[in-house]
């Protein structure tokens, strides 16, 4: 199994930046891609950005041009650099892994991002 731990959230003013980290452990050899999601209370979890083992990336329309996903293979860590943050980016951010066979890793606690106007 693969475990994910998110960190780096916090309170920031609109227009500011944060960098989130997602550290993977366990059977990391089985990871096909790492995905960042976010969730607002009472709403469905939504995909924010994804990076594959091959380095391909894609983004939700709301994140494209402002967020950048990257990875450090030596540290088994994926980052989400978030710039030009908006109040509507306020959410709990989670990462998870897509594994061979299309299963997923274990959900972590998430990290809270709050953007004040």
C-alpha positions in Angstrom: 0.0 0.0 0.0 1.0 3.6 -0.5 0.6 6.3 2.2 0.5 10.0 1.4 1.1 12.9 3.8 0.3 16.5 2.8 1.9 19.6 4.3 2.4 23.3 3.5 -1.1 24.7 3.9 -1.8 27.9 5.7 -3.4 31.3 5.7 -2.5 33.7 2.9 -3.8 36.9 1.4 -5.3 37.0 -2.0 -2.5 37.2 -4.6 -0.1 35.3 -2.4 1.6 32.0 -2.9 1.9 28.7 -1.1 3.8 25.5 -1.8 2.2 22.3 -0.8 4.1 19.0 -0.4 2.9 15.4 -0.8 5.3 12.8 0.6 4.7 9.2 -0.4 5.8 6.1 1.4 5.3 2.4 1.2 5.0 0.7 -2.1 6.0 3.7 -4.1 7.2 1.6 -7.0 3.6 0.9 -7.8 2.7 4.6 -8.3 1.6 5.6 -11.8 0.6 9.2 -11.0 0.1 11.6 -8.1 -2.9 13.7 -8.0 -3.8 16.8 -6.0 -7.4 17.3 -5.0 -9.2 19.9 -3.0 -12.5 19.8 -1.1 -14.7 22.5 0.3 -17.0 21.5 3.1 -20.3 20.2 1.7 -19.0 19.9 -1.8 -17.4 17.1 -3.8 -13.7 16.6 -3.9 -12.3 18.0 -7.2 -9.1 17.3 -9.1 -6.6 20.2 -9.1 -3.5 18.8 -10.8 -1.9 15.5 -11.8 1.6 14.4 -12.6 2.5 11.0 -14.1 5.6 8.9 -13.7 6.6 10.1 -17.2 6.4 13.7 -16.0 3.2 14.6 -17.9 1.1 17.1 -16.1 -2.5 18.4 -16.4 -4.5 20.8 -14.5 -8.1 21.8 -13.7 -9.1 24.9 -15.6 -9.3 26.8 -12.3 -5.6 26.0 -11.6 -4.0 26.2 -15.1 -1.7 29.1 -15.4 -1.5 29.7 -11.6 -0.5 26.3 -10.1 2.5 24.2 -11.0 2.8 20.5 -10.0 6.3 19.0 -9.8 8.1 16.2 -8.2 11.4 15.1 -6.6 11.8 11.4 -7.2 14.7 11.1 -4.8 12.4 12.3 -2.0 9.3 10.6 -3.2 7.6 14.0 -2.9 5.3 15.9 -5.2 4.8 19.7 -4.9 2.0 22.0 -5.8 3.2 25.6 -6.2 0.2 27.8 -6.0 0.5 31.4 -7.1 -1.9 34.3 -7.5 -4.2 32.7 -4.9 -7.8 33.6 -4.8 -10.4 33.3 -2.0 -12.1 30.6 -4.0 -9.0 28.5 -3.7 -9.8 28.1 0.0 -10.2 24.3 0.7 -8.6 21.3 2.2 -6.0 20.0 -0.2 -5.4 16.3 -0.5 -3.0 14.2 -2.6 -3.3 10.6 -3.6 -1.6 8.2 -5.8 -2.9 6.3 -8.7 -1.4 2.8 -8.7 -0.9 0.0 -11.2 -4.3 -1.7 -11.6 -6.0 1.7 -11.1 -6.3 1.4 -7.4 -5.4 4.4 -5.2 -3.3 4.9 -2.1 -4.6 5.8 1.4 -6.1 9.2 1.9 -4.2 11.5 4.3 -5.5 14.2 6.5 -5.1 16.9 4.0 -3.8 20.4 4.5 -5.9 23.5 4.9 -5.5 26.4 2.6 -7.3 29.6 3.5 -7.1 32.6 1.2 -8.3 35.9 2.7 -9.7 38.7 0.5 
